[in-house]
Amino acid sequence: MHPRQPSFKHTVQLWSEWLCRGLAAMAAAHAAVLFHAIAQQKVDNRPGRIEPRARKRRPKPYQGLKVLRAKARRQVRLYGYLPNPSS
């Protein structure tokens, strides 16, 4: 079986049930039963499925907070704004 064919969700559900019933503490011979059950559910080939890699957050007009919040508050009290981190 190809590694991408077993269903991840099905595997997690089986494993959590296996642990709840205390079957994980049994002999390694019983692990074959678990692996056989995992192999029963396969994910079909889904051509064209793409997960785009993109940043989730939009850029904001403010710089990121790269110092401790208390220090940033002091700087705002002193200067009226946060100084540019590059200077």
N, C-alpha and C positions, 0 to 999 in steps of 0.2 A: 504494500500500500504506500502511496506517495505521502510524504509528511504533511502536505497541505490538505489532504482529503478528510481526515477525521474532524468532526465538529468540535470546536473549542468549547462552546457552551455546553454541549452534551457531556464532554469530558469533565468539565468543572462540576456539573450537577451529579454525575456518577461518583466522582471523587468525594464530594461533600457528603453524599448519602453513605458511601463506603465508610467514611470516618465516623459519621453519626452512629452507625450500627456497630462500630468497634471491630470491623472486619480487617482493618489495617494492621492490627496487632497479631493477627493469625499468621500462619506459616506462609512463606513465599510461594508455595504451591498454589495458594488461593489467588495470588496476583494474576495468574493466567486467566482466571475467570473475569477479573476486572478488565484486563486488556482485550479480551474477546468482546466484552460488552461495549467497550469504547469503539472498537472497530466496526460495530454494527451500524452506527450512524455516520454517514459520509456526507460531505458538502459537495453539491454538484458544481461543475465548472460554470463559472459566471463570467463569460467573456465581456470585456468592455468595462468591468468594474474598476474604477479608479478612485483612489483617495488622494485628493490634491494636497500638496504641501504648501501651505500658506499661513501667514501670521493671522492669528485670530483677532488680535486687538488692533484697532486703527491707531495710527500715530496721533498723539494729542499735542496741542499747542504748548504744553508745558514740558519741561525736562523731567526726567525720572528722578525720584528721591534716592540719592546714592549715599546719603549720610544718615545718621540716626535722626529720628524725628525731633528729639529734644534739641539737638544741635541745629537742625534746620529752623526751628522756631526762634532760637537765639539769633541766628543770622538774619531772619526776616525782621526781627525787632530792631537789630542794629542797622541794617542796610535798606530795609523796606522791600527786599526781594532776596531770592537765593542767588549768591554769586555763581558765575559760570564755573563749572567744575574744571575746565581746562586751564583756568588762570590761577 
